[in-house]
């Protein structure tokens, strides 16, 4: 679909998005006005933990590609190497900072097609990837909340509801659900033809879940290290809560297609959880630190992966 054929966003949709960000800005301003700014500027980073968090966050990018690679190889026969595929994935990765999340999707389809991967398989794999990340984010998020019940002072009814929602979310990754989501998303983006004759089987879903869970561990470690680097009261016992809170916020950010990299959405969801175990000043600093950390990791991952692809390609290496 050419740029001239793409429909412009309806005025009401644009208005809602602007309204959301205005409301978000007001909430942040209201929260910041009650901070003890002396305490905020007195915060000190543990630079060793901060560096460890940056390393873990960067590794999480490679693990994220590995999960996608596992899915794609179950959907179609491909003969490119892991390093070459990671280079293509990294070049499309920064598209997540564009509104609508379509830029990265289309870039990935074109880059992988250039290496011989079928357009349809890449498109379906991308939709499956997002579905599985949202699913596992909610499952891990709910588990983290339940395991942190004492820290959050949750009533038993909430814990019961969490179990029920976690159980029901399993239906979201059944083949019939994934295939329906694929058809809807590709129809919305005007790419319905990419899914013709292709369906997601249980093999791709199982491989995808396995790959995503491996990547999830690297994200969980990086989140906890970030929190511990800015607040010495964040002990290992809070690992489930920190991981779970970031995962729930991440799922909401992924679902909010209008928000580049989930900006605004993730922070609004995350802040109430952080303030349960961190000072208000450390909590607001954590939000900014997390964004800066992820941007730094992306700026390391992208050129490193592109360089690896060129370096090893020149030697005929296969990943």
C-alpha positions in Angstrom: 0.0 0.0 0.0 1.5 3.3 -1.1 1.6 6.4 1.0 -1.1 7.9 -1.2 -3.4 5.0 -0.5 -3.0 5.0 3.2 -5.9 6.4 5.1 -5.2 9.3 7.4 -6.0 8.9 11.1 -9.5 10.2 11.8 -9.7 13.6 13.6 -11.4 12.1 16.6 -8.6 9.5 17.0 -5.9 12.2 16.9 -7.9 14.2 19.4 -8.1 11.2 21.8 -4.4 10.6 21.6 -3.6 14.3 22.3 -6.1 14.2 25.2 -4.3 11.1 26.6 -0.9 12.9 26.5 -2.3 16.1 28.0 -3.9 14.1 30.9 -0.6 12.1 31.3 1.3 15.4 31.4 -1.0 16.8 34.0 -0.7 13.6 36.2 3.1 13.8 36.0 3.1 17.5 36.9 0.7 16.9 39.8 2.9 14.0 41.1 6.1 16.0 40.6 4.8 19.0 42.5 4.6 16.9 45.7 8.1 15.5 45.4 10.9 16.4 47.9 13.3 17.8 45.3 16.1 17.9 47.8 15.7 14.1 48.3 15.5 13.7 44.5 18.8 15.4 43.8 20.4 13.5 46.7 19.7 10.2 45.0 22.9 8.4 44.1 23.4 5.6 41.5 25.3 2.4 42.2 27.4 2.6 39.0 28.3 -1.1 39.1 24.6 -2.2 39.2 23.8 0.5 36.6 26.4 -0.9 34.2 25.2 -4.4 34.9 21.7 -3.3 34.1 22.9 -1.8 30.8 24.6 -5.0 29.8 21.5 -7.1 30.7 19.3 -4.7 28.8 21.5 -4.9 25.7 21.6 -8.7 25.9 17.8 -8.7 26.1 17.7 -7.2 22.6 19.6 -10.2 21.2 17.4 -12.5 23.1 14.3 -10.8 21.7 15.5 -11.4 18.2 16.3 -15.1 19.0 12.7 -15.5 20.1 11.5 -14.1 16.8 14.0 -16.3 14.9 12.6 -19.4 16.6 9.1 -18.5 15.5 10.0 -17.6 11.9 11.9 -20.9 11.4 8.8 -22.8 12.4 6.6 -20.8 9.9 8.9 -21.0 6.9 12.1 -22.5 5.6 14.8 -19.9 5.7 18.5 -20.3 4.9 20.1 -17.1 6.3 22.3 -17.3 9.4 21.5 -16.1 12.9 23.9 -13.2 12.7 22.5 -12.0 9.3 18.9 -12.3 10.6 19.8 -10.4 13.8 21.3 -7.6 11.7 18.1 -7.2 9.7 16.0 -7.4 13.0 18.2 -4.7 14.5 17.7 -2.3 11.6 13.9 -2.6 11.9 14.0 -2.4 15.7 14.2 1.4 16.0 10.9 1.6 14.1 9.2 0.9 17.5 9.9 4.6 18.3 7.6 5.7 15.5 3.8 6.2 16.2 1.6 3.4 15.1 4.3 0.7 15.2 3.8 0.1 11.5 7.2 1.5 10.4 9.2 -1.3 12.1 6.7 -3.9 10.9 7.0 -3.0 7.3 10.8 -2.5 7.5 11.1 -6.0 8.9 9.0 -7.6 6.2 11.2 -5.9 3.5 14.6 -6.6 5.2 13.8 -10.3 5.8 12.3 -10.7 2.3 15.6 -9.5 0.9 17.2 -12.5 2.6 14.7 -14.9 1.1 12.1 -15.1 3.9 8.5 -15.2 2.6 6.6 -11.9 3.2 3.7 -13.7 4.7 5.8 -15.7 7.2 7.6 -12.5 8.4 4.3 -10.6 8.7 2.6 -13.5 10.6 5.7 -14.0 12.7 5.7 -10.4 13.7 2.0 -10.5 14.8 2.7 -13.8 16.7 5.7 -12.1 18.4 3.6 -9.2 19.7 0.8 -11.6 20.8 3.2 -13.8 22.7 5.0 -10.9 24.4 1.7 -9.5 25.6 0.6 -12.9 26.8 3.8 -13.7 28.7 4.0 -10.1 30.0 0.6 -10.5 31.6 1.3 -14.0 33.0 4.6 -13.0 34.5 3.1 -9.7 35.7 0.2 -11.4 37.4 2.6 -14.0 39.0 4.8 -11.2 40.3 1.8 -9.4 41.8 0.6 -12.6 43.5 4.1 -13.4 44.8 4.4 -9.9 46.2 1.0 -9.8 47.9 2.5 -8.8 51.2 4.4 -5.9 49.7 1.4 -4.6 47.9 -1.1 -5.4 50.6 -3.5 -6.9 48.1 -6.9 -8.1 49.3 -7.6 -11.8 48.7 -10.3 -10.9 46.1 -7.7 -9.2 43.9 -5.4 -12.2 44.1 -8.2 -14.5 43.1 -9.1 -12.2 40.1 -5.4 -12.3 39.0 -5.4 -16.1 38.9 -8.7 -16.1 36.9 -7.4 -13.5 34.3 -4.1 -15.3 34.0 -5.9 -18.6 33.3 -8.2 -17.0 30.7 -5.3 -15.3 28.9 -4.2 -18.7 27.8 -6.9 -18.6 25.2 -5.2 -15.6 23.6 -2.3 -17.9 22.3 -4.4 -20.7 20.9 -3.8 -21.2 17.2 -7.4 -20.1 16.4 -6.9 -16.9 18.4 -3.5 -16.1 16.8 -4.8 -16.6 13.3 -7.8 -14.4 13.9 -5.5 -11.7 15.3 -3.2 -12.0 12.2 -6.2 -11.6 9.8 -7.5 -8.5 11.7 -4.1 -6.8 12.0 -3.2 -7.4 8.4 -6.6 -6.2 7.2 -6.2 -3.0 9.2 -2.8 -2.4 7.7 -4.0 -3.2 4.2 -1.8 -6.3 3.9 -4.4 -9.0 4.0 -2.7 -10.7 1.0 0.3 -11.6 3.1 -1.6 -14.2 5.1 -3.1 -16.0 2.1 -2.6 -19.7 2.5 -0.7 -19.4 5.8 -1.7 -20.3 9.3 0.0 -20.4 12.6 0.4 -23.9 14.0 1.0 -25.0 17.5 4.7 -25.7 16.7 5.4 -22.0 16.0 3.5 -21.0 19.2 5.4 -23.4 21.4 8.7 -22.3 19.9 7.7 -18.7 20.3 6.7 -19.0 23.9 10.0 -20.8 24.7 12.0 -18.1 23.0 10.1 -15.3 24.6 10.4 -16.8 28.1 14.2 -17.0 27.7 14.2 -13.3 26.7 11.9 -12.4 29.6 14.5 -13.6 32.1 17.0 -11.1 30.7 14.4 -8.3 30.9 13.5 -9.2 34.5 17.2 -9.1 35.6 17.7 -5.8 33.9 14.6 -4.2 35.5 15.7 -5.3 39.0 19.3 -4.2 38.5 18.0 -0.7 37.4 15.8 -0.4 40.5 18.5 -1.7 42.8 21.0 0.8 41.3 19.0 3.8 42.4 17.5 2.5 45.7 19.4 0.4 48.1 16.2 -0.8 49.7 15.3 -2.8 46.6 16.5 -6.2 47.7 16.3 -9.5 45.8 13.0 -10.3 47.6 11.4 -7.6 45.5 12.5 -9.2 42.2 9.1 -10.7 41.4 7.3 -7.4 42.0 9.7 -5.3 40.0 9.7 -7.8 37.1 5.9 -8.2 37.3 5.2 -4.5 37.4 7.4 -3.8 34.4 5.8 -6.7 32.5 2.2 -5.5 33.1 3.2 -2.0 32.1 5.0 -3.3 29.1 2.0 -5.3 27.9 -0.2 -2.2 28.1 2.5 -0.2 26.2 2.5 -2.9 23.5 -1.2 -2.9 23.2 -1.3 0.9 22.9 -0.4 1.1 19.2 -0.6 4.9 19.2 2.2 5.3 21.7 5.8 5.1 20.3 7.6 2.4 22.4 4.6 2.6 24.8 5.8 6.1 26.1 3.4 7.5 28.6 1.2 4.4 28.9 3.9 2.3 30.5 4.8 5.0 33.0 1.2 5.6 34.1 0.8 1.9 34.8 4.2 1.4 36.4 4.3 4.3 38.8 1.7 3.1 41.4 3.6 -0.2 41.7 7.0 1.4 42.2 5.8 3.8 44.9 4.7 0.7 47.0 8.4 -0.3 47.5 10.4 2.8 46.6 10.3 6.4 47.7 8.4 8.8 45.5 11.6 10.4 44.4 13.3 7.1 43.5 10.1 6.0 41.7 10.0 9.0 39.4 13.8 8.8 38.8 13.3 5.1 38.0 10.9 5.9 35.2 13.4 8.3 33.5 16.3 5.9 34.2 14.4 3.0 32.5 13.8 5.0 29.4 17.4 6.3 29.2 18.7 2.8 29.8 16.6 1.3 27.0 17.5 4.0 24.6 21.2 3.5 25.4 20.8 -0.3 24.9 19.0 0.2 21.6 21.8 2.6 20.4 24.4 -0.2 21.3 22.4 -3.1 19.9 21.6 -1.5 16.5 25.1 -0.6 15.3 26.7 -3.6 17.0 24.3 -6.0 15.2 24.7 -4.2 11.8 28.5 -4.3 12.2 28.4 -8.1 13.2 26.3 -8.8 10.1 28.8 -7.0 7.8 31.9 -8.4 9.6 30.8 -12.0 9.5 29.2 -11.8 6.1 32.5 -10.8 4.7 34.0 -14.0 6.0 31.2 -16.2 4.7 30.1 -17.0 8.3 26.7 -18.4 9.2 25.2 -17.7 12.6 
